[in-house]
């Protein structure tokens, strides 16, 4: 069966139009209510061209009631927002395009201890007694928005209460590289 050239052109145009509208539609849904798109890893941060430096958590692991919480990657990046998506194959192959926003993110992920964070103990992280916990997306990424790089070290507390009874302290420092 021979496909006519006109049919191929029509199908290609329909495909392009569907992809344009799909990318516009999914970007609209993804951006609604969110002005910050932290990276999930140092590799992704570098790919988005917003990576600034690695950070150090000291200590790098904490015992929380017999369970080890260990930090994997800790980094500083420029704040970004999802601007739009290039949808090559809807739902399967999309390329997100980010734009940089004012401010920065302190980001980290864990190599162990997620079960404590997801348990009924309600464990959370707080930086510098800000009055709110560090944001998180499931077990993938934790991040805190900061407006300035005018600091040498910050205190991060791991706690399960706002009185910080039994809280563990971690010092965040910039790597000297």
ABEGO torsion letter per residue (X at the ends): XBBBAAAAAAAAAAAAAAAAAAAAAAAAAAABGBABBBBABAAAAAAAGABABBBBBOBABBBBGGBBBBBBBBBBBBBBBBABBBBABBGABBBBBBBBBBEBBBBBBBABGAAAAABAAGBBBBBGGAGBBBBBBEAABBBBBBABABBABBBBBBBABAAGBGBBBBBBBBBBX
